[in-house]
Amino acid sequence: MNKEQQELLDDAYENYKNKTEIMMGHGFHGILLSQQEFINKCKTNPEFSERWGLKIEERELSWEERSKLLSTEQFYEFGFLSPFTDVIINYYLNQKNIPTKLITITYNDKTIDSYE
């Protein structure tokens, strides 16, 4: 996760924390989640995520998407070698430390993508 994404997460959590503390001061009997619990709940509970305006999507990249992260010249050396091309390409991509996951965070109409 990059610095910009962390800032979005921090802003969303501060908003959640402030509003929850205000509600608790007015008799609301809820539990204040830690930042990690808040993030995990946003990842797994669409209603909660929508309520707080924080959308976190994580997905695995296909080898085609991973290969696009390489320059065409680096990737060209493989061509289409055999029925095992997928395995070979994935091995090569892993050796080059090409990211395997895309993380998209959206908060306050701002979206930031990062690769891991």
C-alpha positions in Angstrom: 0.0 0.0 0.0 1.4 3.4 -0.9 1.4 6.6 1.1 -1.5 8.2 -0.7 -3.7 5.1 0.0 -2.7 5.1 3.6 -3.7 8.8 3.8 -7.1 7.9 2.4 -7.5 5.1 4.9 -6.4 7.4 7.8 -8.9 10.1 6.7 -11.8 7.6 6.4 -10.9 6.1 9.8 -10.7 9.5 11.5 -14.1 10.4 10.1 -15.5 7.1 11.4 -13.9 7.5 14.8 -15.0 11.1 15.2 -18.6 10.4 14.3 -18.7 7.2 16.4 -17.3 9.0 19.4 -19.9 11.8 19.0 -22.7 9.2 18.8 -21.3 7.4 21.9 -21.4 10.8 23.7 -25.1 10.9 22.9 -26.0 7.5 24.4 -25.1 5.2 21.4 -24.0 1.9 22.8 -21.6 0.7 20.1 -18.1 -0.4 19.9 -15.3 1.7 18.4 -13.4 -0.4 16.0 -9.6 -0.2 15.7 -8.3 1.1 12.4 -7.4 -2.5 11.2 -10.9 -3.8 12.3 -12.5 -0.8 10.4 -10.5 -1.6 7.3 -11.3 -5.3 7.4 -15.0 -4.6 7.9 -15.0 -2.2 4.9 -13.3 -5.0 2.8 -15.9 -7.6 3.8 -19.2 -5.8 4.5 -20.5 -3.8 1.5 -23.2 -2.0 3.6 -20.7 -0.9 6.2 -18.3 0.2 3.5 -21.0 2.2 1.7 -22.1 3.8 5.0 -18.6 5.2 5.6 -17.8 6.0 2.0 -14.7 3.8 1.9 -14.4 1.2 -0.8 -11.4 -1.2 -0.8 -11.0 -3.7 -3.5 -8.2 -6.3 -3.7 -7.9 -8.8 -6.5 -5.3 -11.0 -8.0 -3.8 -10.0 -11.3 -3.9 -12.4 -14.3 -0.6 -13.3 -15.9 -1.7 -11.2 -18.9 -2.2 -8.2 -16.6 1.1 -8.9 -14.9 2.9 -9.2 -18.2 1.6 -5.7 -19.2 3.5 -4.3 -16.3 6.7 -5.5 -18.0 8.0 -3.7 -21.1 7.1 -5.4 -24.3 10.8 -6.0 -25.1 11.4 -7.9 -21.9 8.4 -10.1 -22.4 8.9 -10.8 -26.1 11.8 -13.1 -25.5 9.3 -15.9 -24.5 7.0 -15.7 -27.5 4.7 -18.7 -27.4 6.9 -21.6 -26.5 4.7 -24.5 -25.6 1.6 -25.6 -23.7 3.5 -24.8 -20.6 3.9 -21.1 -21.6 1.6 -19.9 -18.7 3.8 -21.7 -16.2 7.0 -20.4 -17.7 5.6 -16.8 -17.9 4.4 -16.9 -14.3 7.8 -18.2 -13.2 9.5 -15.4 -15.1 7.1 -12.7 -13.7 7.7 -14.0 -10.2 11.5 -13.9 -10.7 11.2 -10.3 -11.8 9.0 -9.5 -8.7 6.1 -8.3 -10.9 3.1 -7.5 -8.6 0.4 -10.2 -8.2 -2.3 -8.0 -6.7 -4.2 -4.8 -7.5 -5.5 -2.8 -4.6 -8.0 0.0 -5.3 -9.1 2.4 -2.5 -11.9 4.9 -3.1 -12.8 7.6 -0.5 -14.4 11.0 -1.0 -14.5 10.6 -4.8 -10.8 9.9 -4.9 -9.5 6.6 -6.2 -6.0 5.3 -5.9 -4.6 2.1 -7.4 -1.5 0.3 -6.2 0.2 -3.0 -7.0 1.7 -5.5 -4.6 
